[in-house]
């Protein structure tokens, strides 16, 4: 049997030793590519020590226990990010909400959706999560739908901002789409939800670019924090100007991801081209070079040709500085929770110094860094197919529950 096996491989010009070496090399490549040798661990936690934070962490076992990604592919930040980007979530529900419209001062039609809680919150209180989705996303994005359903079942009302231009069926009524740092739409949603539910306590939740927007909104005015118990920022980069060189780098295939995001934004521009590049736009902003804009291969190029000009900035650096939450986040006084992943191919660890410096100089704030999770992935599951609800969905709700419980205890003591 052995001699026949050996002869077969020799007929192919290979010896068993060479075959063994090839198998080992291929196995090593797979192990390295999927990071199978990278052992899951607990999140790294940074904070300024206090009884308040310790009580929250005691009520958040997810932040103290090992985050276990899917066994075969979940240790790869690339695969976590790609699965999120292509599928969003697995078996995502489609919660039913009520759509609200607000006409902004420039004539833009802002929309947001309200999803009522499906259960009473465990504390019997009225709490509303106000969600700012990631770039070009909305309440119809699959990962947002999954989170909304999970939060509803935990007793939260959820309001979700629909970024201008993100929903193809909603016609633009002003020649502009969303920007990375314009907080007017989020502010309008906050004001309207407060009018509708004046007794509700708010929790700000921002994903990726939406994390930058939510944090920037909270830091712009102290009065913006008045009705909020806390804020949560997930997988954001904090400083768009500092992100610029990373967006142009091929390290960790980052330029490839940015190219895909650029294609998505150009599709949005094409969908709404009649108003974005029409006569009203030309009267307000001058004539755009649409051929160059629609040929852009990176967000930096697209922003320089379109976004910063439409927003009225003379340079891309000036525009990115305006967009960034970093310049105002120091003014936030309410509890904050920041979450990033060390293997996020879009937001490198080099940018983590900003949330780290914030939480170590501000009371009642936590910065968590997971070893795995990618960009907005954080899938879990023991098999190949991930679970519908992610570690991310669970940790947001668990942190919010803990924050409410500890805040209520502190309020009872004061009374």
Secondary structure, 3 states (H helix, E strand, C coil): CHHHHHHHHHHCCCCHHHHHHHHHHHHHHHHHHHCCCCCCCECEEEECCCHHHHHHHHCCHHHHCECCCCCCCCCCHHHHHHHHHHHCCCCCCCCCCEEEEEECCCCCEEEEEEECCCCCCCCCCCEEEEEECCCCCCCCCHHHHHHHHHHHHCCCEEEEEECCCCCCCCCCCCCCCCCCCCCHHHHHHHHHHHHHCCCCEEEEEEECHHHHHHHHHHHHCHHHHCCEEEEEEECCCCCHHHHHHHHCCCHHHHHHHHHHHHHHHHHHHHHCHHHHCCHHHHHHHCCCCHHHHCCCCCHHHHHHHHHHHHCCCCCHHHHHHHHCCCCCHHHCCCEEEEEEECCCCCCCHHHCHHHHHHHHHCCCCEEEEECCCCCCCCCCCCCCCCCCCCHHHHHHHHHHHHHHHHHHHHHHHHC
